[in-house]
């Protein structure tokens, strides 16, 4: 009976955690815009790269890939002001809860 109760508890915890957003926008990060992957934005100075990661699975439950992508983007935007960047651009697709972004100063 106990193993069944434990398994059910883990399943409920995993399902409820999958809908949660654990990453919140830091002050100043909302001013950092995100441009699509591809050619570097014209007229911008590349300042560096940002590497971010989140949990993409909890116990035996894989988190929603869209939620993971959103959290990675928010983390990268949070890092933008510290780099002096007002624009970030993904350098590739998320993989195993990790993603890299380029940070630019575009002087909007």
Order of alpha helices (4+ residues) and beta strands (2+ residues): alpha-beta-beta-beta-beta-alpha-beta-beta
